Amino acid sequence: MALSTLTGSVIIVTGASSGMGEATARALHRAGARADRLDQLAGGLGDALVVRTDVTKADDIARLAQATIERYGHIDGLVNNAGASLAGNVAEVGIDAFRRVLELNVVAQVAMLQAVVPSMRESGGGTVVNVSSGTTRRVAVGLSPYASSKSALNVLSLAARAELADDGIDVSLIVPFITATEFGGGMFSGPDAQIGGMKPHSAEFVAAVILRLLQTGEERIDLMPGAEDWSLARLPDASA
């Protein structure tokens, strides 16, 4: 169920210490939502709840969901943003490192969804936004361990969307282009960073599109290479 308004909505944002997660939490605060955040920013985000969470640990996830419900009474939305990159080729990637990335980028995303679904069902619906990667749109030579984890997330997102539709829960997918954040060692965060002659998108732009998805529950938005298309951050015109 798309959130008709973000004002007063209770949204959990994972991976919110920097980059797209931080920008999303700030944007949600400006929109009037209650967003779970880390304490170095929570002081400037009004009624934000601080819950330090390792999303690869079941106990931490359970504690996060319970603390949110105890504080606000329910959960309206989840932005599944926590993740990590892993470069390498299929024949050489370290298996232990690959397992860790799959745990964080795939298993933890499912675990977070499972943690919020009971509250959303009780409330009559909600919205989950899963953050994927543009590497899933190509043969990601040299980044296949990371791209494969995000490809798995894509498939799971589409399945969860169909499976939870009758519960009024929308599962949406955002597929960003390269974003100027600390992700991947900050290789695209510099002022002169380019890829293929194009500038990375800003974290603020991606965050604005995430807010749209929370409100519309659309299936998927792909952010394509090129200039930031801020029309994607606006709600569709229902009269069109």
Secondary structure as GFF3:
##gff-version 3
##sequence-region A 1 240
A	DSSP	beta_strand	10	13	.	.	.	ID=ss1
A	DSSP	alpha_helix	19	30	.	.	.	ID=ss2
A	DSSP	beta_strand	34	36	.	.	.	ID=ss3
A	DSSP	alpha_helix	39	42	.	.	.	ID=ss4
A	DSSP	alpha_helix	58	72	.	.	.	ID=ss5
A	DSSP	beta_strand	77	80	.	.	.	ID=ss6
A	DSSP	alpha_helix	95	102	.	.	.	ID=ss7
A	DSSP	pi_helix	103	107	.	.	.	ID=ss8
A	DSSP	alpha_helix	108	123	.	.	.	ID=ss9
A	DSSP	beta_strand	126	131	.	.	.	ID=ss10
A	DSSP	three_ten_helix	134	137	.	.	.	ID=ss11
A	DSSP	alpha_helix	144	164	.	.	.	ID=ss12
A	DSSP	three_ten_helix	165	167	.	.	.	ID=ss13
A	DSSP	beta_strand	169	175	.	.	.	ID=ss14
A	DSSP	beta_strand	179	180	.	.	.	ID=ss15
A	DSSP	three_ten_helix	183	186	.	.	.	ID=ss16
A	DSSP	beta_strand	201	202	.	.	.	ID=ss17
A	DSSP	alpha_helix	203	216	.	.	.	ID=ss18
A	DSSP	beta_strand	220	222	.	.	.	ID=ss19
A	DSSP	three_ten_helix	230	233	.	.	.	ID=ss20
###
